[in-house]
Amino acid sequence: MRVKFTINGKLYQVTPDELPIDASLNRFIRTKAHLTGTKFMCLEGGCGVCIVNVVDTHPVTKQRITFSVNSCLFSVFSCHGMDILTVEGIGSKATGYHPVQERLAQFNGTQCGYCSPGMVMSMYSLLEANNGSVTMEDVEKALAGNICRCTGYRPILDAFKSFAVDAPPEDRLARRAMGITCASDIEDLPRASCVGCERECSAKGCSDETIELQFMHQDRRWFRVRTVDEIFDILREED
């Protein structure tokens, strides 16, 4: 069975025969999709340079939800059914920059630039998850996992806090003067085909494919779990 997902709208399919069982999404993005805008540094989920945006189906509501992930910690085999966006996917010189990218540049929020893609994707994900309505405190919390060793954070936070509904009036006015609005791109992503209703239903979703719970490759095993109970069930079986 193949694990299927998209990166910036392009479909990818992978099997354990093609990749190591512990391959990360970051490794796949950089070496297989050849999208090097997504960086890597600590490989421990501590620096934030590897952050990408994910759109997935909520296991209970079946609604499409959007959030950020540290791609260095995220298994590529956990990506089945997901739509992934990298910094190249939200905007570029060729296609036009996203307001988050533009704002970071206008506020001089980058020096060496290595942390910038992760910063941008953290802020992009925050806006997408909240329909563009965020507070300055939301911005600070969202960037708590992003490290910058050059700027001291002030221009980055100033840039992103200017999107906040409680930003100082001069920031909001300056934003309007520049003709910048926070445009949501979520509608351009594939939507779930299953609509929630009041009737009981045993299906997990019209487009939800059931894939194997585990892969075995040589002497290594990988399990796909959805709940904490499944984790303990597996551990008990292994004892």
C-alpha positions, 0 to 999 in steps of 0.5 A: 500500500502506498502512502499518498500526500501532496506537497504544494499541490503535487501528488507524491506516493511512497512505500517503505521499499523506496525510503528508510522506515524512519525517513522524516518529512523534512528529508523527503521535501529536500531530497525527493521533492527537491524543495530546499526552502525548508531548512534543517538545523537541530533535527530535534524540533527545537529551532523551527527552521523546518516548519511547514504547513499541513492540511489534514482531516480531523479524525472526529469532525471530518473537517479539514484543519490546518496547522504547522509541523516540525518536518524534521520530527514528522514521519513521511509515512504519517502524511497519508491524505495530507496536503503540505505547503512549504515556503515555496508553495505560498509565494515566490518571486515568480508567482508573487509573494504572500503578504507574510513574506512581504511583511517580513521584508518590509520590516527588515526582519531577516539577516542571514535568512536561514530562519526566515522560511520557518518563521514565515510558515509558522505565521502563515499557519497561525493566520490560516488556522484562525481565518486571519484573526489573531492577537499579538499574544497569539503571534508571540506564542506561535513563534515560541518554537522559532529561533533566530540568531541574528535579529534579536527577534524585534523586527520579526515580531514587529512584522508579524504583530502588524497582522494582529487585530490588537496591533497599534493603530499606526501599524494597522494604518501603515499596513493599509497604506501599503495595500497589504491584506491578509489573503487566505489561500486555504480555499485553493487546497483540496477539501474533504468530500465528506460533509458532517451530519447528524446521522450515525455513520461508520465510514471515516470519510468518503476519501479516506483510504484505510492503509496498513497499520504497520510496515516491516522492512528488514529488522525495523518496524513502523506503526501508524497509530491514531490514538494513545490506546493503540500505542499501548496495545502495540507495546503490550503485544511487543512485551 
